[in-house]
Amino acid sequence: MTDLSTLWEVGLPLAGTAGGLGYAKVRAPRLYWSLVGLPVATTRFAVTYRSTMDVCGLTVQPSRLRAFMVRNIARRADVQPVPPKVRRVRASSTGLRVTLRLPAGLEPADVMAASERLRHAWGVHSVHVTEVKPGFVELRMTGYNVLRQVKMSRSIPAGPMSVPVALREDGTAFVRDYLKVPHALTLGANQSGKSMYQRNLIAGLARLRVALVGIDCKRGVEQQRYAPRLSGLAITPEEASGLLDALVEEMEDRFDLLSDHGAADVWELPDAVRPVPVVLLVDEVAELFLVATRKDEERRDRMVTQLIRLGQMARAAGMFLEVCGQRFGSDLGKGATALRAQLTGRVVHRVNDKQTAEMGLGDIAPDAVVAVTSIPPDLPGLAVAGDTSGGWSRIRTPELSTADAAAICAENAHLTPDVPRLHSYKPVVPTLAGPAATVPLVKPIPAT
């Protein structure tokens, strides 16, 4: 009887602890990783590092000098292969980061090829390999699926034209830096999370001193909520054509300014004369390509031409493109492929056909097309991001409601710059009394 009482007294707390840890592993993975996963993974890494490197083929034969010193100075008969040297180990709330110095004979591609074997050997969710500098790589190990419950880190490097939009699968932030990637294409089917990505992007841009210009040919149902922070808005193809003409004229004026000061781009200009950066947000780009009459075809050709001109030259003038749509293919008409070539950054959510995935990523990262077509429908916001460097990664945007994004735009309405060329397209936001004041009624003024 005494033994049963002792077993009950000891076993009940242990069962409760095990149940709590099991619950935390599912519901609070960060907490579970910090309490259990991190100590276990760190110990496992330290104890099995050399043997794991050896069986994964990530060791090299020692140099003759090293072999001589081992045999004659250390007095050891066996000379073991040399693994990469661990330079730094850093723990985080999502995983481990280990910096390795590669011995002569190994390259980063060798470590990348063994990443899946390393993941299983150390019992972590994923291992991503990044080259830090010649001879050094960083292993970014994640202890759990960070894309299941997205929580952005608070310590994200800021820049004059950079916006943290999503979380990468290695636990780092996906930052939209317009100085590095000036133009981008975002694709995604209905309910794929594309609108969520746009809301996070607009909310981040609203906090910067930039001019936001929108083209939403769905009568502004998406972008009219952000009217307090927009310097220009077009809600029909006719208005979009005039707005694009105005932006091209603004670009040409800025080139004249650059020429007068002998500058290559606006960032070389003095602060007193530097024009404000402009970000053009095009929603449902396919609407600009669709035509019904010959007159519409002429307007379409002009709009596409103006978009291509902005994509080719606007970066130096401090003007950037964000083109979004459900579908993007060569069947949209002439100019689609030429426009795509100017859009360096690519973010592709779940799509309805393989052709759209290939148009989005096939020309820069062919192996990423398979990752796009395997995105499940129950994970909205999950996407594949790539650029012309050939690299790509899975990302997921945090949840942000339309009301919250609109509130951020309203709070930062004082940052909306005045762009004289866009006065005709400045959205009118009437001041309403009561609850209706939270829903702006937007109707752009027709171009004169």
C-alpha positions in Angstrom: 0.0 0.0 0.0 2.8 2.3 0.9 4.5 1.6 -2.5 1.2 2.5 -4.3 0.9 5.8 -2.4 4.5 6.7 -3.2 4.0 5.8 -6.9 0.8 8.0 -6.9 2.5 10.9 -5.2 5.5 10.8 -7.6 3.8 9.7 -10.8 1.0 12.3 -10.7 3.2 15.4 -10.9 5.4 13.7 -13.5 2.3 12.9 -15.6 1.1 16.5 -15.2 4.5 17.9 -16.2 4.7 15.6 -19.3 1.1 16.6 -20.2 2.0 20.3 -19.8 5.1 19.9 -22.0 3.1 18.0 -24.6 0.5 20.8 -24.7 3.2 23.5 -24.9 4.9 21.7 -27.8 1.7 22.0 -29.8 0.2 25.3 -28.6 3.3 27.2 -27.5 6.2 25.9 -29.6 8.4 28.8 -28.6 8.1 28.1 -25.0 8.6 24.4 -25.4 11.7 25.0 -27.5 13.2 27.4 -24.9 12.5 25.0 -22.0 13.2 21.6 -23.6 14.1 21.7 -27.2 17.0 24.1 -27.0 19.0 22.4 -24.2 18.5 19.0 -25.8 19.5 20.2 -29.3 22.5 22.1 -27.9 23.7 19.0 -26.0 23.1 16.7 -29.0 25.0 19.0 -31.3 28.0 19.3 -29.0 28.3 15.6 -28.3 27.8 14.3 -31.8 29.2 17.1 -33.9 32.5 15.4 -35.0 30.9 12.0 -35.7 28.0 13.6 -37.6 30.3 15.6 -39.8 32.3 12.5 -40.5 29.3 10.3 -41.5 27.8 13.1 -43.6 31.0 13.4 -45.6 31.9 16.9 -44.4 35.4 16.1 -43.3 38.7 16.3 -45.1 42.0 14.6 -44.7 44.5 16.6 -42.6 47.4 18.4 -44.2 50.8 16.9 -44.0 51.9 19.4 -41.4 48.9 18.6 -39.2 49.5 14.8 -39.6 53.2 15.3 -38.7 52.4 17.2 -35.6 49.8 14.7 -34.4 52.1 11.7 -34.9 55.3 13.3 -33.6 54.2 15.9 -31.0 50.9 14.6 -29.8 52.3 11.0 -30.0 49.0 9.7 -31.5 49.1 7.0 -34.1 45.7 7.7 -35.6 45.1 11.0 -37.5 41.4 11.8 -37.6 39.8 13.6 -40.5 39.2 17.4 -40.0 35.6 18.7 -39.8 34.6 22.3 -40.2 35.6 24.3 -37.2 32.8 25.8 -35.0 33.4 29.5 -34.7 30.2 30.6 -33.0 27.0 29.2 -31.6 24.0 31.4 -30.9 20.6 30.4 -29.5 17.3 32.1 -30.3 13.6 31.6 -29.6 13.3 29.6 -32.8 16.4 27.6 -33.1 20.2 27.6 -33.3 22.7 29.5 -35.4 26.1 28.0 -35.9 29.0 29.6 -37.8 31.5 27.2 -39.3 34.8 27.7 -40.9 35.3 25.3 -43.8 38.6 23.5 -44.1 40.4 23.4 -47.5 38.6 21.0 -49.8 35.0 21.8 -48.7 32.7 24.4 -50.2 29.3 25.7 -49.1 27.5 23.6 -51.6 28.8 20.5 -49.9 27.2 21.6 -46.6 24.0 22.5 -48.4 23.8 19.1 -49.9 24.0 17.5 -46.5 21.5 19.8 -44.8 18.7 17.1 -44.7 21.0 14.6 -43.2 22.1 17.1 -40.6 18.5 17.8 -39.7 17.8 14.2 -38.9 21.1 13.7 -37.1 20.4 16.6 -34.7 16.7 16.2 -34.4 15.7 19.7 -35.5 12.9 20.8 -37.8 15.1 22.2 -40.5 18.6 23.2 -41.4 19.4 26.0 -43.8 22.9 26.8 -44.9 23.9 30.4 -45.8 27.3 31.5 -47.0 28.6 34.3 -44.7 31.8 35.1 -46.5 34.4 33.0 -48.4 35.3 30.1 -46.2 32.5 30.6 -43.7 28.9 29.3 -43.6 26.1 29.6 -41.1 23.8 26.8 -40.2 20.4 28.1 -39.3 18.6 25.4 -37.4 14.9 25.8 -36.5 13.5 23.8 -33.6 9.9 23.8 -34.9 7.8 24.9 -37.9 8.0 28.7 -37.5 5.6 29.2 -40.3 2.7 27.5 -38.5 2.3 30.4 -36.1 4.0 33.5 -37.5 5.4 35.9 -34.9 7.7 38.5 -36.3 10.9 39.4 -34.4 11.1 42.8 -32.7 14.8 43.2 -33.6 14.7 43.7 -37.3 17.3 45.9 -39.1 15.6 49.0 -40.4 16.5 51.1 -43.5 15.2 54.1 -45.3 13.3 52.0 -47.8 13.0 48.6 -46.2 9.9 46.9 -44.8 9.7 43.6 -42.9 6.7 41.8 -44.5 6.9 38.1 -43.6 8.8 35.4 -41.8 11.2 33.0 -43.6 11.2 29.3 -42.8 14.7 29.7 -41.2 13.3 32.1 -38.6 14.6 35.3 -40.2 12.5 38.2 -41.4 11.7 38.6 -45.1 12.4 42.3 -45.7 11.3 44.1 -48.7 14.2 46.4 -49.4 13.5 48.7 -52.3 17.1 49.9 -52.6 18.2 46.3 -53.3 15.2 45.0 -55.2 13.4 48.0 -56.7 10.5 46.3 -58.4 8.6 43.1 -57.6 5.8 40.9 -58.8 3.3 39.2 -56.3 1.0 36.4 -57.5 -1.6 34.3 -55.8 -5.1 32.8 -56.2 -8.2 33.7 -54.3 -7.8 32.9 -50.5 -4.1 32.3 -50.9 -3.0 35.2 -48.6 -2.0 37.6 -51.3 -4.1 40.4 -49.9 -2.6 39.7 -46.5 0.9 40.2 -48.0 -0.2 43.5 -49.5 -1.7 44.7 -46.3 1.5 44.0 -44.4 3.5 45.8 -47.1 1.2 48.8 -47.2 1.2 49.0 -43.4 5.0 49.0 -43.3 5.3 51.6 -46.1 2.8 53.8 -44.4 5.2 54.4 -41.6 8.0 55.6 -44.0 8.3 59.0 -45.7 7.3 57.8 -49.1 4.5 58.6 -51.5 2.1 55.7 -52.0 0.2 55.5 -55.3 -2.4 52.9 -56.0 -4.0 51.4 -59.1 -7.1 49.3 -58.2 -9.3 48.7 -61.2 -11.8 46.8 -59.0 -13.4 50.2 -58.3 -11.0 50.6 -55.4 -12.5 47.9 -53.2 -9.0 46.9 -51.9 -7.0 50.2 -51.8 -9.7 52.8 -51.0 -9.4 52.0 -47.3 -5.9 53.3 -47.4 -6.9 56.6 -49.0 -5.6 58.8 -46.1 -2.1 57.6 -46.8 -2.3 57.6 -50.6 -0.9 60.4 -52.8 -2.8 59.1 -55.8 -5.4 56.5 -56.6 -6.9 55.2 -59.9 -9.9 52.9 -59.7 -10.7 52.5 -63.5 -8.6 51.6 -66.5 -9.2 55.2 -67.8 -7.9 56.7 -64.6 -5.0 54.2 -64.5 -3.9 55.3 -68.0 -3.8 59.0 -66.9 -2.1 58.2 -63.6 0.7 56.2 -65.4 1.2 59.1 -67.8 1.6 61.5 -64.8 4.1 59.1 -63.1 6.2 59.0 -66.3 6.2 62.8 -66.5 7.2 62.9 -62.8 10.1 60.5 -63.6 11.2 62.7 -66.5 11.2 65.7 -64.3 13.3 63.9 -61.8 15.8 62.9 -64.5 16.1 66.6 -65.4 16.9 67.3 -61.7 19.5 64.6 -61.6 21.1 66.0 -64.8 21.3 69.5 -63.3 23.1 68.2 -60.2 25.3 65.6 -62.0 23.8 62.8 -59.9 23.2 59.2 -60.9 20.2 58.7 -58.7 18.1 60.6 -56.2 20.1 59.3 -53.3 23.1 61.3 -54.4 21.1 64.5 -54.3 21.3 66.9 -51.3 18.6 66.4 -48.8 17.1 69.8 -49.5 16.3 69.0 -53.2 15.9 65.2 -53.0 12.3 64.3 -54.2 10.3 61.9 -52.0 10.4 58.2 -53.1 7.3 56.9 -54.8 5.9 53.4 -54.6 3.3 52.4 -57.1 1.0 49.5 -56.0 -0.8 47.8 -58.8 -3.6 45.5 -57.8 -4.9 42.9 -60.3 -2.5 43.8 -63.1 -4.5 41.6 -65.5 -7.3 44.2 -65.5 -4.8 46.6 -67.3 -4.3 44.0 -70.1 -7.9 43.1 -70.8 -9.5 44.9 -73.8 -13.0 44.9 -75.3 -12.7 47.3 -78.2 -10.0 48.7 -80.4 -10.0 51.9 -78.4 -9.4 49.8 -75.3 -6.5 48.1 -77.0 -4.8 51.4 -77.8 -5.2 52.4 -74.1 -3.9 49.0 -73.0 -0.8 49.3 -75.2 -0.1 52.7 -73.8 -0.5 51.6 -70.2 1.8 48.6 -70.6 4.4 50.7 -72.4 4.3 53.2 -69.5 4.7 50.4 -66.9 7.6 49.0 -68.8 9.3 52.4 -69.0 8.8 52.8 -65.2 10.3 49.4 -64.7 13.3 50.1 -66.8 14.2 53.6 -65.6 12.3 54.6 -62.5 14.7 53.2 -60.0 17.2 56.0 -60.4 14.4 58.5 -60.0 13.4 56.9 -56.7 10.2 55.3 -58.0 9.4 51.7 -57.4 6.8 49.1 -58.6 4.7 46.6 -56.7 2.7 44.6 -59.2 0.1 42.1 -57.9 -2.3 39.8 -59.5 -4.0 36.4 -59.4 -2.6 35.3 -62.7 0.3 36.4 -64.9 1.1 34.7 -68.2 2.1 35.4 -71.8 -1.6 35.0 -72.8 -2.3 38.4 -71.2 -1.0 40.0 -74.3 2.1 41.7 -75.7 4.2 43.4 -73.1 3.6 40.9 -70.3 6.9 39.1 -70.7 8.8 42.4 -71.1 7.2 43.8 -67.9 8.0 40.6 -66.0 11.6 41.0 -66.9 11.8 44.3 -65.1 10.3 42.9 -61.9 13.3 41.6 -60.0 11.6 40.4 -56.8 9.0 37.6 -57.0 6.6 36.4 -54.4 4.2 33.6 -55.4 1.4 32.2 -53.2 -0.8 29.3 -54.0 -1.9 29.5 -57.6 -4.5 27.7 -59.7 -2.3 26.6 -62.6 1.4 25.7 -63.1 1.8 28.3 -65.8 1.4 31.2 -63.4 4.0 29.6 -61.1 6.4 29.2 -64.0 5.8 32.8 -65.1 6.5 34.0 -61.5 9.5 31.9 -60.6 10.4 29.7 -63.6 12.9 32.1 -65.1 14.8 32.8 -61.9 14.5 29.6 -59.8 13.0 26.6 -61.7 13.2 24.3 -58.7 10.9 26.7 -56.7 8.0 26.0 -59.0 7.5 22.6 -57.4 7.5 24.3 -54.0 4.7 26.7 -55.1 2.5 24.0 -56.6 2.7 22.0 -53.3 1.4 24.8 -51.0 -1.6 23.5 -49.1 -4.8 25.5 -49.1 -5.1 25.4 -45.3 -2.1 27.7 -44.8 -3.1 31.1 -46.2 -0.2 33.5 -46.4 2.4 30.8 -47.2 4.4 31.7 -50.3 7.7 31.3 -52.1 9.9 34.3 -52.4 12.8 34.6 -54.9 14.9 37.0 -56.8 17.1 37.0 -59.9 20.1 35.7 -57.8 18.5 32.3 -58.0 17.9 31.9 -54.3 14.4 31.3 -52.9 12.7 30.5 -49.6 9.3 29.8 -48.1 7.8 32.7 -46.3 4.5 33.5 -44.5 3.0 36.8 -43.6 1.5 37.4 -40.1 -2.2 38.0 -39.8 -3.3 41.7 -40.2 -6.9 42.7 -40.7 -8.0 45.2 -43.3 -9.3 47.4 -40.5 -5.9 47.4 -38.7 -4.0 48.2 -41.9 -6.5 51.1 -42.6 -6.0 52.3 -39.1 -2.2 52.4 -39.5 -2.6 54.4 -42.7 -4.9 56.8 -41.0 -2.5 57.2 -38.1 0.3 58.1 -40.5 -1.7 60.3 -42.8 0.5 63.2 -41.8 3.4 61.5 -43.6 1.6 61.7 -46.9 3.8 63.9 -49.1 2.5 66.4 -51.7 3.3 65.4 -55.2 2.1 68.1 -57.6 2.0 65.8 -60.6 -0.5 63.6 -58.8 -2.9 66.3 -57.6 -5.6 65.3 -60.1 -5.5 61.7 -58.6 -5.4 62.6 -54.9 -8.2 60.6 -53.3 -10.8 62.6 -51.4 -11.4 61.4 -47.9 -14.5 63.2 -46.5 -14.6 63.8 -42.8 -17.6 61.8 -41.4 -19.1 61.8 -38.0 -19.7 58.7 -35.9 -18.7 55.1 -36.7 -18.8 55.8 -40.5 -15.7 57.9 -40.1 -13.6 54.7 -40.0 -14.7 53.7 -43.5 -13.4 56.4 -46.0 -15.5 57.1 -49.1 -13.0 57.5 -51.9 -13.6 58.9 -55.3 -10.5 60.1 -57.2 -10.9 63.4 -59.0 -10.9 62.8 -62.8 -7.7 63.9 -64.6 -7.9 67.4 -66.2 
